[in-house]
Amino acid sequence: MDPNGARAWTQNCVWEDQNIWGRNAQGMPELLKPENFRYRIFNGGPQNTDLQKDYFMPSINKFRAVINKKTHSAGQYLIFVDRVTNFE
């Protein structure tokens, strides 16, 4: 959402660069390190994550806040998103 068109990262996906995912022989996306998003460090130790609660909804809420701020809409628009129902 940079008005000058600056990118948040380079051409490459940071998770692809870290070999967390890649493409199989057929060119389809493939998760190479599924444990990468399974745990998070909280209160000094690893804890299981709820991908929808811990990652998906916070990113949607941040997206909504940026849209509202940039459009000065303060909730005048509905933002429809669909969640992945099978994270495994």
C-alpha positions as CSV (number, residue, x, y, z in Angstrom):
1,M,0.0,0.0,0.0
2,D,3.0,2.3,-0.4
3,P,2.0,5.2,-2.7
4,N,5.4,5.1,-4.3
5,G,5.1,1.4,-5.1
6,A,7.8,0.2,-2.8
7,R,7.7,-3.6,-2.2
8,A,7.8,-5.1,1.3
9,W,10.2,-7.8,0.1
10,T,12.1,-8.8,-3.0
11,Q,10.8,-10.7,-5.9
12,N,11.2,-14.0,-4.0
13,C,8.9,-15.2,-1.2
14,V,10.8,-15.1,2.1
15,W,9.3,-18.6,3.1
16,E,10.4,-20.0,-0.2
17,D,13.9,-18.6,0.3
18,Q,14.1,-20.3,3.7
19,N,13.0,-23.6,2.1
20,I,9.8,-23.7,4.1
21,W,7.9,-24.4,0.9
22,G,8.9,-25.1,-2.6
23,R,7.6,-26.6,-5.9
24,N,7.5,-30.3,-6.6
25,A,8.4,-32.0,-9.9
26,Q,5.0,-31.0,-11.3
27,G,5.5,-27.4,-10.4
28,M,2.9,-27.5,-7.6
29,P,3.5,-25.8,-4.3
30,E,4.6,-28.1,-1.5
31,L,5.2,-27.5,2.2
32,L,8.7,-28.7,3.0
33,K,8.8,-27.7,6.7
34,P,5.3,-28.1,8.2
35,E,6.6,-27.7,11.7
36,N,7.6,-24.2,10.9
37,F,4.1,-22.8,11.7
38,R,3.0,-25.5,14.2
39,Y,4.7,-24.0,17.2
40,R,5.4,-20.5,18.5
41,I,7.5,-19.4,21.4
42,F,5.3,-18.0,24.1
43,N,6.1,-17.6,27.8
44,G,9.6,-19.0,27.3
45,G,8.7,-22.2,25.5
46,P,7.1,-23.7,22.4
47,Q,3.4,-23.9,22.3
48,N,1.0,-25.4,19.7
49,T,-0.5,-22.8,17.4
50,D,-4.0,-22.4,16.2
51,L,-3.3,-21.2,12.7
52,Q,-6.6,-19.4,12.3
53,K,-6.6,-17.7,15.7
54,D,-2.8,-17.0,15.9
55,Y,-2.0,-16.1,12.2
56,F,-5.0,-15.8,9.9
57,M,-7.3,-13.5,11.9
58,P,-4.6,-11.2,13.2
59,S,-3.5,-10.7,9.5
60,I,-7.0,-10.1,8.4
61,N,-7.6,-7.5,11.2
62,K,-4.4,-5.7,10.3
63,F,-5.4,-5.7,6.6
64,R,-8.8,-4.3,7.6
65,A,-7.2,-1.6,9.7
66,V,-4.9,-0.5,6.9
67,I,-7.8,-0.4,4.4
68,N,-9.9,1.6,6.7
69,K,-7.0,4.1,7.4
70,K,-6.0,4.5,3.8
71,T,-9.6,4.9,2.6
72,H,-10.7,7.0,5.6
73,S,-13.7,4.6,5.7
74,A,-13.8,3.6,9.4
75,G,-15.8,0.5,8.7
76,Q,-17.9,1.7,5.8
77,Y,-16.8,-1.2,3.6
78,L,-17.3,-4.9,4.1
79,I,-14.2,-7.0,3.4
80,F,-15.0,-10.6,2.4
81,V,-12.3,-13.2,3.0
82,D,-12.5,-17.0,2.9
83,R,-10.5,-19.0,5.3
84,V,-8.7,-22.3,4.6
85,T,-10.7,-24.9,6.3
86,N,-8.0,-27.6,6.4
87,F,-4.7,-26.3,7.6
88,E,-3.1,-29.7,7.8
